Amino acid sequence: MDREDVGQEDTGQEGGAAPEGAPASTGTADASEASAESAGAAESAEASAEKAPEVSEAQAELAAQRELRARIEARKAEKAGPVTSGTKLSGAAADLLAAVRAVEGGSASGGAFFAPAPEPPRPTRPTEATVRPAAPAAPVAPAAPTAGALAGVREVLARGGAPEALAGRVVGALGEQAAEALTEDPWRLLAVPGVRPEQADGFARALLGGACGPDDPRRAVALTVWLLDRAALQGHTALTVDEVAAGLARHQVPDPETAVDTAVSEGAVLLFQEEDEAPGEPEDDEEGETAAEDAGPDEGPAEPALLGLDRYALAEESLADGLARLVRTVAPREWDGGELERAVGGHGLVLHTGGEAARAEPLELAAAARERGLRVLVTVHDAERLTEEERASGTAVALAALLSGTAGPGRDEEGALALDLLVVLDAPQLDVETGAMLVEALPDGCRLLLSGDPEVLGAAGPGAVFADALAARVCPRVASRRPDPGPLGELVSGIGVGELNQVDAPGKEVVIVPVRDAGEAVHRTVQLVADSVPRAFGLAPEQTRVITVGHGGSAGTRALNTALKQRLNPGPGRFGGYDPGDRVAYAPVPGRTVTGTVLGADAEGLRVRTGDGEVLVPKERVESALRHGWALTAHQAAGGRWPAVVVVLPGDAAPGLSRPWVYTAFGRAERHLSVVHGVDQALPRSVAEVLAPARTTRLRPLLTALLAEPGEE
């Protein structure tokens, strides 16, 4: 590898602090920063001062499990149950129901029903004429709060000593009745992103006065939910009871176990635990006696009890059920071709793993499936990775556009996508809620291929869909043998197995730029993007992306973007800090980042051109949802690829480095990689020794329970 001279440093590492009571994780950069900025130090409290009937842990667990299953069954019943009173019928079905009721009521004769029935039409594949346009499936932005709701919340906030500027966010989090909710339970202020426990405690003391004590059960419940919300920012869909109890103890809750019981009994969180097998009839044989003796009285459950929030529990249940439905409803077919094609022909769900070069294999499969007459679509995480041909033909679309209904096929009468095969690239970037939304939109009998590189950083949102599906071993898994080419491919492949190798780079594909401090790191990064890389490779500055460990610090994304803007697009920032031509990173929803370029602004907000097309960022969201985007974190960059990448590793970046982080950052480069290197031996050590902590989720055991063959674990 060549060496040049350049600058170094960064503070605020990507990933942020781990949630209280949760293992540190490499969750989302955006989410982690939000958690780091919104997490606060501790305060005190205990759960349960009232003389309410005592609820044991076992009773609470059973109640929570019953509540969860009831919700899931109700949700399924809405889809599969009988139509109530014909209210959902239309067309011929509604006419028939009306006629039957007329006969039953005596107002019409039944003879009309015995006329010869016309020959039923032949079933046909849905066409553009028979398929409805895809309805938006993505969450719809909430309506603007009413003036009355805002006024009420401002009054309560003022009484509690909180800034009235929070009113809009409070109504967004708690709804139109937010004022009443806060008056009744001041700790519900913790539901507002950015509010810390000590701030909620001060607000409660101002509102409640002497009635506010450390043993208030409302505080225990709110803190339990807050800890699980923080854990979700790190990628977890659940935490163990012990982790939550430890987090509560750090916030001076006197009796954390009782606090957890209170939160579960009130339905604020759900408790999950592997159930023991139902006891059968005792068998009088030696094997049964031996097994009973081997299972000693001290053996506990195989898995620890988990606590989770309703939204993620339902998403994981729905995703597991949906994947099982696809597996069971596909008619196996014998397809000629390679291993991947044969697997997809015979199964409803197939997992495909490999690096960048391996992306060609699912694309080849999709083309072959189209030749078989199937309705096939490929979806990618980042719209910028779509080719012009794919955009024009509609054979591949961005996942967000598919779910929102702005791209992709139409939907049938039941709301399912008109597809026979869906190929999902960049599958490791699927969070559990997006995965559930996607699978719910697929019709029975549709094949699903999830493809991606398991070594990259996981999804920005909670869940580990691809990793959990791989670990469950309930469907075919096809590993690509196609290596990534060239010096960059050799370097990244070595990182994947824990080795940071020096590679021959005769064409300056890889360049190391040693730096001494943060100021030099920023200076050399700007020099590389603006001068060196364009001169050596003929690339425009916008074709080079800078990747660093965190947002904060002297060489984080904020500092780097400030310096890059001054050099590449100087201006006064007259549109909320932005000028036309600025590169930006836009988060339309928490956990998802798209990059784009500012086009201009008007009274409604900032207009940005992204890979998904032109979008309008409302002026009230510019500050919270938009950043300059010449420099990104690795989590923001995951799923994207650029001709040239500059990875900035200042001295204080070492604690944020791990093998998946380095693999992801280095792997974003197509033609050239510059490493602004100031971490000395921390880089090879992190590649060799530091793995990303596993996320705590429930999808793997759910899939195993639904789909594992008898005898499989």
JOVEN-V378023 format. One record per helix or strand of 2 or more residues. SS is the DSSP state (H for helix, E for strand). FROM is the first residue (numbers start at 1). TO is the last residue. If there is no record, write none. Layout:
# JOVEN-V378023
ss:SS from:FROM to:TO
ss:SS from:FROM to:TO
This chain:
# JOVEN-V378023
ss:E from:2 to:5
ss:H from:29 to:38
ss:H from:57 to:80
ss:H from:84 to:86
ss:H from:91 to:104
ss:H from:110 to:114
ss:H from:147 to:159
ss:H from:164 to:174
ss:H from:178 to:184
ss:H from:186 to:191
ss:H from:197 to:211
ss:H from:217 to:233
ss:E from:238 to:240
ss:H from:241 to:250
ss:H from:256 to:265
ss:E from:270 to:272
ss:H from:286 to:294
ss:E from:306 to:308
ss:H from:310 to:329
ss:H from:339 to:346
ss:E from:349 to:353
ss:H from:359 to:371
ss:E from:376 to:380
ss:H from:383 to:385
ss:H from:388 to:393
ss:E from:396 to:398
ss:H from:399 to:404
ss:E from:421 to:424
ss:H from:427 to:429
ss:H from:432 to:440
ss:E from:447 to:452
ss:H from:465 to:472
ss:E from:476 to:479
ss:H from:486 to:496
ss:E from:510 to:514
ss:H from:518 to:537
ss:H from:541 to:543
ss:E from:544 to:548
ss:H from:557 to:568
ss:E from:583 to:589
ss:E from:592 to:601
ss:E from:605 to:610
ss:E from:613 to:618
ss:H from:619 to:625
ss:E from:626 to:628
ss:E from:631 to:633
ss:H from:634 to:637
ss:E from:642 to:649
ss:H from:651 to:656
ss:H from:659 to:666
ss:E from:669 to:677
ss:H from:682 to:689
ss:H from:699 to:707
